[in-house]
Amino acid sequence: MINRFRSFTRAYTRKGLYQLFMVCAFPIHVWAIIMAFRDFSWVAERTNVWDAIGLFSYAVVFALLETSGVFLIVFLIGLFLPNQWDVEKRLAILGTLFLVLAVWTILGQLYSMNGYPLPRWIFDFLIRSNHPFRWIWGGVFLPVLVSVFVPGVFMLRSGKGRRAVLEVFERISVLSSLYLLFDVAGIVVLVLRNIHI
C-alpha cells in the first residue's frame, strides 16, 4: 500500500493533476460550447430563450461529465508510464497526446457534420479491393499514429519543448477555469428548471 502511494506521488503532484484536468476540459468544453451556440438561436426561435439556455446548460454539464471520464482514463494511463519520468515529462506527454487526439476527433465530427462525401475514386478503389475496411482503418490509423508519435518523441527528447508546452498548459488552465464557471452556472440552471417543472 505504501509503495503504491509513493508510486502515485512520484507520478503526479496536485498542481499536475489540476493542469491535466484543465487540459482535458479545454477541447471538450470548446467544442460543446460551439455546438450549443450553433443550436441556441433556432431553439430560442422554436420555443423560447429559457429553453435555449437549458440546452446550453445541458451541453456544458455533459461536457463536465465527459471531461471527468476522459481525465480518469488519461490519469490511469499516466500511472503505467515509466516511473523514472518526472511529473513535468509525464504531464507534457499526456496532455499533448490528448490534445492531438481531441483535434482528430473534432475534425472527424466536422467532416461528418458538413456532409462531405469521399471522392468518387476512393469509393471505386474500396469497391474493387477485397478488404475495404482494412483500407479505411489503415487510412485513418496511419496519419493519427504519425501525429501522435511525432509530438510524443519531441516531448521525450526536448526539455525546451516540454517547458514551452507546460507554459501553454498554464494558459489553458486559466481559460478552462472560465469554462468550469459555465459548468457551475449550467448546473444551477438545470436545478432551477427541474424545480420549476
C-alpha positions as CSV (number, residue, x, y, z in Angstrom):
1,M,0.0,0.0,0.0
2,I,2.8,2.4,0.9
3,N,4.7,1.5,-2.3
4,R,1.5,2.3,-4.3
5,F,1.2,5.7,-2.6
6,R,4.8,6.5,-3.3
7,S,4.4,5.5,-6.9
8,F,1.3,7.8,-7.2
9,T,3.1,10.8,-5.6
10,R,6.1,10.3,-8.0
11,A,3.7,10.2,-11.0
12,Y,1.6,13.3,-10.1
13,T,1.5,16.4,-8.0
14,R,-1.6,18.3,-7.0
15,K,-0.7,21.1,-9.5
16,G,0.0,18.5,-12.2
17,L,-3.4,16.8,-11.7
18,Y,-5.1,20.2,-11.8
19,Q,-3.4,21.1,-15.1
20,L,-4.1,17.7,-16.6
21,F,-7.8,18.0,-15.7
22,M,-7.9,21.5,-17.2
23,V,-6.2,20.3,-20.4
24,C,-8.8,17.6,-20.7
25,A,-11.5,20.2,-20.1
26,F,-10.3,22.6,-22.8
27,P,-11.1,20.9,-26.1
28,I,-14.2,19.2,-24.8
29,H,-15.7,22.4,-23.5
30,V,-14.7,24.5,-26.5
31,W,-16.5,22.0,-28.8
32,A,-19.5,21.7,-26.5
33,I,-19.9,25.5,-26.3
34,I,-19.5,25.9,-30.1
35,M,-22.2,23.3,-30.7
36,A,-24.5,24.8,-28.1
37,F,-24.2,28.3,-29.6
38,R,-24.9,26.8,-33.0
39,D,-28.2,25.4,-31.8
40,F,-29.1,28.3,-29.4
41,S,-30.8,30.6,-31.9
42,W,-33.1,28.0,-33.6
43,V,-34.1,26.6,-30.2
44,A,-34.9,30.1,-29.0
45,E,-37.0,30.8,-32.1
46,R,-38.9,27.4,-31.9
47,T,-39.6,27.6,-28.2
48,N,-38.2,30.4,-26.0
49,V,-34.9,31.8,-24.7
50,W,-35.2,29.9,-21.4
51,D,-35.3,26.5,-23.3
52,A,-32.2,27.7,-25.3
53,I,-30.4,28.5,-22.0
54,G,-31.4,25.0,-20.8
55,L,-29.9,23.5,-23.9
56,F,-26.7,25.4,-23.3
57,S,-26.7,24.2,-19.7
58,Y,-27.1,20.6,-20.7
59,A,-24.2,20.9,-23.1
60,V,-21.8,22.3,-20.5
61,V,-22.8,19.8,-17.8
62,F,-22.4,16.9,-20.2
63,A,-19.0,18.4,-21.2
64,L,-18.1,18.4,-17.5
65,L,-19.1,14.7,-17.1
66,E,-17.2,13.8,-20.3
67,T,-14.1,15.7,-19.1
68,S,-14.2,13.8,-15.8
69,G,-14.4,10.4,-17.6
70,V,-11.6,11.4,-20.0
71,F,-9.4,12.7,-17.2
72,L,-9.8,9.5,-15.3
73,I,-8.7,7.5,-18.3
74,V,-5.7,9.8,-19.0
75,F,-4.8,9.7,-15.3
76,L,-4.8,5.9,-15.2
77,I,-2.7,5.8,-18.4
78,G,-0.2,8.1,-16.7
79,L,0.3,5.6,-13.9
80,F,1.5,3.0,-16.3
81,L,4.2,5.3,-17.8
82,P,7.8,4.7,-16.7
83,N,8.5,5.5,-13.1
84,Q,11.7,7.3,-13.9
85,W,9.8,10.0,-15.8
86,D,9.3,13.1,-13.7
87,V,5.9,14.8,-13.3
88,E,6.6,17.5,-15.9
89,K,7.5,15.0,-18.6
90,R,4.5,12.8,-17.7
91,L,2.2,15.9,-17.8
92,A,3.6,17.2,-21.1
93,I,3.3,13.9,-22.9
94,L,-0.1,13.0,-21.6
95,G,-1.6,16.5,-22.3
96,T,0.0,16.8,-25.7
97,L,-1.2,13.4,-26.9
98,F,-4.7,14.0,-25.5
99,L,-4.9,17.4,-27.4
100,V,-3.8,15.8,-30.6
101,L,-6.4,13.0,-30.4
102,A,-9.0,15.6,-29.4
103,V,-8.2,17.6,-32.5
104,W,-8.6,14.5,-34.7
105,T,-12.0,13.8,-33.0
106,I,-13.2,17.3,-33.7
107,L,-12.0,17.2,-37.3
108,G,-13.9,13.9,-37.8
109,Q,-17.1,15.4,-36.4
110,L,-16.7,18.5,-38.5
111,Y,-16.3,16.4,-41.6
112,S,-19.3,14.2,-40.9
113,M,-21.5,17.2,-39.9
114,N,-20.8,19.1,-43.1
115,G,-21.6,16.0,-45.1
116,Y,-18.5,16.0,-47.3
117,P,-18.6,12.8,-49.4
118,L,-15.4,10.8,-50.1
119,P,-14.1,11.4,-53.6
120,R,-15.5,9.0,-56.2
121,W,-12.1,7.5,-57.0
122,I,-11.8,6.4,-53.3
123,F,-15.2,4.7,-53.4
124,D,-14.2,2.9,-56.7
125,F,-10.9,1.8,-55.1
126,L,-12.6,0.5,-52.0
127,I,-15.3,-1.4,-54.0
128,R,-12.6,-3.1,-56.1
129,S,-10.4,-4.0,-53.2
130,N,-11.0,-7.3,-51.3
131,H,-10.7,-5.6,-47.9
132,P,-12.3,-2.1,-47.9
133,F,-12.5,-1.8,-44.1
134,R,-8.8,-2.6,-43.8
135,W,-8.0,0.2,-46.2
136,I,-10.4,2.6,-44.4
137,W,-8.9,1.9,-40.9
138,G,-5.4,1.9,-42.3
139,G,-6.0,5.2,-44.0
140,V,-7.3,6.7,-40.7
141,F,-4.9,5.0,-38.4
142,L,-1.6,5.9,-40.1
143,P,-2.0,9.7,-40.0
144,V,-3.3,9.6,-36.5
145,L,-0.4,7.4,-35.4
146,V,2.1,9.7,-37.0
147,S,0.5,12.8,-35.5
148,V,0.7,11.2,-32.0
149,F,4.1,9.7,-32.4
150,V,6.0,12.8,-33.6
151,P,5.0,15.1,-30.7
152,G,5.4,12.3,-28.3
153,V,9.0,11.7,-29.3
154,F,9.6,15.5,-29.3
155,M,8.3,15.8,-25.8
156,L,10.5,12.9,-24.7
157,R,13.7,14.4,-26.2
158,S,13.3,18.2,-25.9
159,G,13.4,19.8,-22.5
160,K,12.7,23.2,-24.1
161,G,9.7,21.8,-25.9
162,R,8.3,20.4,-22.7
163,R,8.7,23.7,-20.9
164,A,7.0,25.5,-23.7
165,V,4.1,23.0,-23.7
166,L,3.8,23.3,-19.9
167,E,3.5,27.1,-20.3
168,V,0.8,26.6,-22.8
169,F,-0.9,24.3,-20.3
170,E,-0.8,27.0,-17.7
171,R,-2.7,29.4,-20.0
172,I,-5.1,26.7,-20.9
173,S,-5.8,26.1,-17.2
174,V,-6.7,29.8,-16.8
175,L,-9.1,29.6,-19.7
176,S,-10.6,26.3,-18.7
177,S,-11.4,27.7,-15.2
178,L,-13.8,30.0,-17.0
179,Y,-15.4,27.0,-18.6
180,L,-15.8,25.5,-15.2
181,L,-17.8,28.6,-14.2
182,F,-20.1,27.9,-17.1
183,D,-20.5,24.3,-15.7
184,V,-21.5,25.6,-12.3
185,A,-23.9,28.1,-13.9
186,G,-25.3,25.2,-16.1
187,I,-25.9,23.0,-13.0
188,V,-27.7,25.9,-11.3
189,V,-29.9,26.4,-14.4
190,L,-30.7,22.7,-14.6
191,V,-31.7,22.6,-10.9
192,L,-33.9,25.7,-11.3
193,R,-35.5,24.2,-14.4
194,N,-36.3,20.9,-12.6
195,I,-37.6,22.7,-9.6
196,H,-39.9,24.8,-11.9
197,I,-41.2,21.7,-13.5
